[in-house]
Amino acid sequence: MKVIVKKDKLIKSLQKVQGVIEKRTTLPILNNILIETDSTITIKATNLEISVIVKEEAEVITEGSVCVPAKKLFEIVRLLPENEVTLEKSDKNIHISSGKINYKLFTFPTEDFPTIKVINKDKKITINKEKFLESINKVEYTIYPDESRESLNGVFIHKIEDKLRFVASDSFRLAYNEFLFEGDFEDILIPKKTVNELIKIQSDTDSNEINLYLEDKSIMIESGNTLIISKLKDAKFPNYKDVIPQNQFKLYLEKNVILDTLKRVSIISDENTKSVILSISEDRVVIKSNNAELGFAEEEVTAKYEGVPFDICFNAKFLIEAIESIYSETIIMELRDGQSAAILSGDESYKAVLMPIRL
């Protein structure tokens, strides 16, 4: 095998597969990528749960395949000064050259690399890429962080009336984003690890659409020259609609002002709870944090409020993340009292539900 590839294209492809390479694995072969050439160069990586396949244009001198350490190849190519990289397999080695620079890496047998099952493309679901990735980005911060709660360790996507809705929750907060979508769609729960890989394809500019293929509790996502193949969560996402309250009071805040205030005041907040208190009245909100070891912070912001005055306490980090995901200059908080969940919104497609900290 011998192939000449543009450095920037090779770097981009290698970056896309790095996320599925396990740092610790009992199977050394999973630290490698499989490179195959025909008329193009194909790079494959897998951790047995998620697989990424990237095709890229290249000048193929001799067809073939090679299994090479993923991270070392990436580190080498990233630091090469020239615009072209030559990869050539010789016996049990791969030679990497660029200008006057030469490397030789030991390789693994290609037959040891796991077979990646590509899902049949007969049934295709096409979705606007910008809306799909925007929805992922606006809810992924609320995903339950580990697999101890399978039903919350991912993004739940389902059809509701004429919209496709993306939902995530860590049990303390919940967020969803939706957009108009024509056609059928079966409910799926995409694992957090797969969501992390999806976020990396945002820089692709060669396609405005994402194609989804579903089969036997697995999903294949196609974007431009990239395929992401993953198992889906077998757990059932909770009935989240029951936790969305019907609140009667509304608080209107300027997004940039409240964000800056929260970031300043929360510097003093408790390291564990990150708690800040919002004292809400008719035309203002006073935001306070009190730390027995550090001191006290307070700042007042103007606001419009339709309701009775009260105090409510939130985790500042959670509140900031929810507000940052709202694409609007005005933030709307729907409230009931100091002990009940708040709803945050601003743009039509997004809502977040946030539980308060009890005072």
C-alpha positions in Angstrom: 0.0 0.0 0.0 1.2 3.5 -0.9 -0.8 6.6 -0.8 -0.2 10.4 -0.9 -2.6 12.6 1.1 -2.9 16.3 1.7 -1.9 16.9 5.3 -4.9 19.1 6.2 -7.3 16.4 5.0 -5.5 13.6 6.8 -5.4 15.6 10.0 -9.1 16.3 9.8 -9.8 12.6 9.2 -7.6 11.4 12.1 -9.1 14.0 14.5 -12.6 12.5 13.8 -11.6 9.0 14.9 -9.5 9.9 18.0 -12.5 10.1 20.3 -13.4 6.4 19.9 -9.9 5.2 20.7 -9.9 3.9 24.2 -7.2 5.1 26.6 -7.4 1.9 28.6 -8.5 -1.3 26.9 -7.8 -5.0 27.4 -7.7 -5.4 23.6 -4.6 -3.7 22.2 -5.9 -3.8 18.6 -8.5 -1.1 19.6 -5.7 1.4 20.1 -5.2 1.2 16.3 -6.9 2.4 13.2 -7.4 0.5 10.0 -6.4 2.4 6.9 -7.6 1.0 3.5 -7.1 2.3 0.0 -8.8 1.8 -3.3 -9.6 5.0 -5.2 -9.7 6.9 -1.9 -8.3 6.5 1.6 -10.6 5.1 4.3 -9.8 5.4 8.0 -11.7 3.2 10.5 -11.7 3.2 14.3 -13.8 1.4 16.8 -14.2 0.6 20.5 -16.8 -2.1 19.8 -19.6 0.2 20.9 -19.0 3.2 18.6 -17.2 3.1 15.2 -16.2 6.0 13.0 -15.4 5.6 9.3 -13.9 8.5 7.3 -13.3 8.6 3.5 -10.9 11.1 2.0 -9.5 12.0 -1.4 -6.0 10.8 -2.0 -3.5 9.9 -4.7 -3.4 6.1 -4.4 -0.2 4.6 -5.9 -0.8 1.1 -4.6 -3.9 -0.3 -3.0 -3.9 -2.1 0.3 -4.5 -1.8 4.0 -2.6 -1.3 7.2 -3.4 -1.3 10.9 -1.4 1.4 12.7 -1.4 3.0 16.2 -4.0 5.8 16.1 -2.6 8.4 18.5 1.0 8.1 17.4 0.1 8.5 13.7 -2.0 11.6 14.6 0.8 13.1 16.7 3.3 12.6 13.9 1.1 14.0 11.1 0.0 17.0 13.1 3.6 18.2 13.5 4.7 17.7 9.9 5.6 21.0 8.2 4.9 20.0 4.6 1.5 20.0 2.8 1.6 16.3 1.6 2.1 13.1 3.5 3.1 9.8 2.0 2.0 6.6 3.8 3.7 3.4 2.5 3.4 -0.1 4.0 6.4 -2.4 3.9 6.4 -5.8 5.5 5.3 -5.2 9.1 5.9 -1.5 9.1 4.4 1.7 7.8 6.7 4.5 6.5 5.4 8.0 7.0 7.3 10.7 5.0 6.9 14.3 4.2 9.7 16.3 2.6 12.9 15.3 4.3 11.1 13.8 7.3 10.8 10.0 7.7 9.1 7.8 10.3 8.7 4.1 10.6 6.0 2.6 12.8 5.3 -1.0 13.7 1.9 -2.2 12.6 -0.6 -4.8 13.7 -2.1 -7.6 11.5 -5.1 -6.1 9.6 -7.0 -9.4 10.1 -7.0 -8.7 13.9 -9.0 -5.5 13.5 -12.7 -6.0 14.4 -15.2 -6.1 11.5 -17.4 -3.0 11.5 -20.9 -3.7 10.5 -22.3 -1.0 8.2 -26.0 -0.7 8.4 -28.0 -1.2 5.2 -28.9 2.1 3.5 -32.3 1.1 2.2 -34.2 3.1 4.8 -32.9 6.6 5.1 -34.0 9.5 7.3 -32.7 12.8 6.1 -32.5 15.7 8.6 -31.3 19.3 8.2 -27.7 19.1 9.7 -27.7 22.6 11.2 -31.0 21.9 13.1 -29.9 18.4 14.2 -26.6 19.5 15.6 -28.0 22.7 17.1 -30.5 20.5 19.0 -27.8 18.2 20.2 -25.7 21.1 21.4 -28.5 22.8 23.2 -29.4 19.8 25.4 -26.2 17.7 25.8 -25.1 19.6 28.9 -27.9 18.0 30.9 -27.1 14.4 30.0 -26.5 12.2 33.1 -22.7 11.9 33.3 -22.2 8.2 33.7 -23.8 4.9 32.8 -25.1 4.1 36.3 -28.5 5.5 35.0 -28.8 4.1 31.5 -32.1 5.7 30.8 -30.6 9.2 31.3 -27.2 8.7 29.8 -28.0 10.0 26.4 -30.2 12.2 24.2 -33.7 11.0 23.6 -35.1 11.9 20.2 -38.8 11.5 19.3 -41.5 12.8 17.1 -44.2 14.9 18.8 -46.9 16.1 16.5 -45.1 17.8 13.6 -41.8 18.3 15.4 -38.7 16.4 16.2 -37.8 16.8 19.8 -34.4 16.3 21.4 -34.5 15.8 25.2 -31.9 15.2 27.9 -31.9 15.2 31.7 -29.7 14.4 34.7 -32.6 14.4 37.1 -31.8 17.8 38.5 -32.5 19.6 35.3 -34.0 18.9 31.9 -33.7 20.5 28.5 -35.3 20.0 25.1 -35.1 21.5 21.7 -37.4 20.9 18.7 -37.9 21.8 15.1 -40.4 21.0 12.4 -39.9 17.6 10.7 -41.9 15.8 8.1 -42.1 12.0 8.0 -42.0 9.1 10.4 -39.5 8.7 13.2 -39.1 6.0 15.8 -38.0 6.9 19.3 -34.3 6.5 19.9 -31.9 7.1 22.8 -28.4 8.1 21.6 -25.6 7.3 24.2 -23.6 10.2 25.6 -20.4 8.9 24.1 -21.9 8.9 20.6 -23.3 12.4 21.2 -19.7 13.5 21.9 -18.6 12.1 18.5 -21.6 13.8 16.7 -20.5 17.2 18.0 -17.1 16.8 16.2 -18.7 16.7 12.7 -20.0 20.3 13.1 -16.9 21.5 11.2 -17.9 19.5 8.1 -18.9 21.9 5.3 -19.4 19.3 2.5 -23.0 18.5 3.4 -26.1 20.4 4.7 -27.9 17.2 5.6 -27.4 14.3 8.0 -28.7 10.8 7.1 -29.8 8.4 9.8 -30.1 4.7 9.3 -31.6 2.4 12.1 -31.3 -1.3 12.5 -31.4 -3.8 15.4 -30.9 -1.3 18.2 -28.1 0.4 16.3 -27.8 3.7 14.4 -25.6 4.9 11.6 -25.2 8.6 11.1 -23.9 9.8 7.8 -22.5 13.4 7.3 -20.5 14.1 4.2 -17.5 11.7 4.1 -18.1 10.5 7.7 -20.0 7.5 9.1 -20.7 7.1 12.8 -22.1 3.7 13.8 -23.3 3.1 17.3 -25.4 0.9 19.5 -28.5 2.7 20.9 -29.4 2.7 24.6 -31.8 -0.2 25.3 -33.3 1.6 28.3 -36.5 3.6 28.2 -36.2 7.4 28.7 -38.5 8.5 31.6 -41.8 10.2 31.0 -40.3 13.7 31.2 -43.5 15.6 30.4 -44.7 14.9 33.9 -41.9 17.0 35.4 -42.5 20.1 33.3 -44.5 22.4 35.6 -47.3 24.8 34.7 -46.0 28.0 36.3 -48.0 31.2 36.4 -45.3 33.9 37.1 -43.0 35.3 34.4 -39.6 37.0 34.9 -38.0 38.7 31.9 -34.2 39.3 31.9 -31.6 40.5 29.5 -29.4 37.5 28.6 -26.0 39.1 28.5 -26.6 41.1 31.7 -27.8 38.1 33.7 -25.0 35.9 32.5 -22.3 38.3 33.4 -23.9 38.9 36.8 -24.2 35.2 37.6 -20.6 34.6 36.6 -19.4 37.5 38.9 -21.5 36.6 41.9 -20.9 32.9 41.7 -17.1 33.4 42.2 -17.9 33.6 45.9 -20.4 30.7 45.9 -19.9 27.5 47.8 -17.6 25.1 45.8 -20.0 22.2 46.2 -23.4 23.6 45.7 -22.5 26.7 43.5 -25.6 28.2 45.1 -26.8 31.7 44.3 -30.0 33.3 45.6 -32.3 35.3 43.4 -34.5 37.8 45.3 -37.2 38.7 42.7 -39.4 41.7 42.9 -41.4 43.8 40.4 -38.7 45.6 38.5 -35.4 44.0 39.7 -33.6 40.9 40.8 -30.9 40.9 43.5 -28.5 38.0 43.0 -26.5 37.0 46.1 -24.0 34.4 47.2 -22.7 33.8 50.7 -19.7 31.7 51.6 -18.7 31.2 55.2 -15.1 30.7 54.3 -14.8 33.5 51.6 -17.4 36.2 52.1 -20.4 37.6 50.3 -21.3 39.0 46.9 -24.5 40.8 45.7 -25.5 42.5 42.5 -28.8 44.0 41.3 -30.1 43.8 37.8 -33.2 45.4 36.3 -36.0 43.1 35.2 -39.7 42.8 34.3 -41.7 40.6 36.6 -45.3 39.5 36.5 -45.9 37.8 39.9 -45.5 38.0 43.7 -42.0 38.6 45.2 -40.0 35.7 46.6 -36.5 34.3 46.9 -35.3 31.2 45.0 -31.9 29.5 45.1 -30.2 27.8 42.1 -26.9 26.1 41.3 -25.2 28.9 39.4 -23.4 26.6 37.0 -26.7 24.9 36.0 -28.4 28.2 35.6 -25.6 29.6 33.4 -25.6 26.5 31.2 -29.3 26.7 30.7 -29.2 30.4 29.8 -26.3 30.0 27.4 -28.3 27.5 25.4 -31.1 30.1 24.7 -30.6 31.8 21.4 -32.4 35.0 22.3 -31.5 38.4 23.8 -34.3 38.1 26.4 -34.6 35.2 28.9 -38.0 34.2 30.2 -38.2 32.4 33.5 -41.5 30.9 34.4 -41.8 30.5 38.2 -44.3 29.4 40.8 -42.5 29.9 44.2 -39.1 29.4 45.8 -39.5 25.6 46.1 -40.7 24.6 42.7 -38.9 24.0 39.4 -38.4 26.9 37.0 -38.8 26.9 33.2 -36.3 28.9 31.1 -36.9 29.8 27.5 -36.5 32.6 25.1 -36.4 31.2 21.6 -39.4 29.2 20.4 -37.5 25.9 20.0 -35.9 25.4 23.4 -37.0 25.0 27.0 -35.0 24.1 30.2 -36.4 22.9 33.5 -34.3 23.6 36.6 -34.9 22.4 40.1 -34.0 25.0 42.8 -31.8 24.4 45.9 -34.0 24.4 49.0 -33.2 27.4 51.2 
